[in-house]
């Protein structure tokens, strides 16, 4: 990891922790706000620690893009949790019968960037 990339990653980590510090839940309830703040901090710690030994520049860039996407979506919708995707089972298959393996490949390709690490951690 180059020093510039390291500074970008640490800046993202600080940004997430700052968001957690100033976070207000959509309902405005204190208990829910505290739970959501704790979730943001724990999720950031877990994902950043999980990826601390990543050395591939492409993978580092992908992780940074995921982090930025989750920050933007969380701030926009005021929900700290990843937004789920809703695809009906076999909803991507063509009218001719496709195999289940191909269907799983299509689902994996269609997964948004902000959910790439969510299934691995949760």
N, C-alpha and C positions, 0 to 999 in steps of 0.2 A: 504494500500500500504506500503510495506516495505521500509525502507530508501534506500536500494540498488536499488530497482525498481524505486523509486522516482528519484534517481540520473541518472539512465539510461534514463528515460523519459525526464528529464531536459536536458540531454546531446543530445538527439535526437532533442529537440526543438532548442537548441543552434546551432546544426549542420545545421538544415534547415535554420535558420536565417543567418548563415555564408554563406551558398550556395546562398541564395537570395542576399546577399551583393556583392558576386563576380560573379554573373550570367551574362553570355553573350548570347544573342539570336543567333540562328543559322544563321539568315540573317545578323547579325551585325549592324542592324539599331538601332540607339539610342532610338527612340520612342518605338520600339517593345521590346527592352531590358528593358526599364523602365516599360512597361506594364507587362512583364513577371516577373520581380522582385516584383512588387506590388502584382501580383497574388500569387506568392509563399508565401509572407508574410501574405497576407489575408487568404489564404487556411490554413496555419499553425496555425494562431491565431484561426480561426473558429473551426478547428478540435480539437486542444488541449483544447480549452475552452469547447467545447461540451463534451469532454470526461474527464474533470477534476474531476468529481465526481464518476467515475467508480471505484468500489472496488473489483470486481471479478478478481482474478489473471489470469484466462484463457482469459477473455475479454481484460485485460490490455496487455497480451502477444500478442493477436491477433492484437490489435491496433498498438503495437510497430512493429510487423512484417509487417503490412500494410505500416507504415511510412518508414521502411527500404526499402521495395520493391519499393515504389514510389520514394524514393531518388535514388536508383540504376537505375531504368528505366529512370528517368528524366536526370540523368547525362549521361547515356549511349546513349540515343537518342537525347540529348540536347533539350528536349521538356518538359516544366514544367507541362503540362496538362496530366491528365490520358489518357493512350492509350485505345481507345474503343475496345470492342470485337465485332466480326462480326459473328453472328449466324443467319442463315436464319430462318424465321418463320417456326415453326414445323420441324426444321432441326434435332432435336434430337429424334423424334418419331420413333418407330419401324414400320415395315410394317403393322402390325395389328393396327387398329385404337386405338389411346390413347386419353385419355381425355385431355382437355385444362389444367386442374388443374395439372395433372401429367407433362405436358409439361412445365408449369411455374416452377414446382419444379426442373425439370432437368436444366432449365436455371439458376435458383438461385444457384444450386450446381456448375454449370460450371463457374460461375462468378469468375474471378481472384481475389486474395486477395487485390491487389492494387485498386480495384474498389468498395470494400465493403462499404465504407462510402461516396463515391462520389455521389451516387444517393440520399442519405439522406440529404446532404448539398445543392446540386445544385438545 
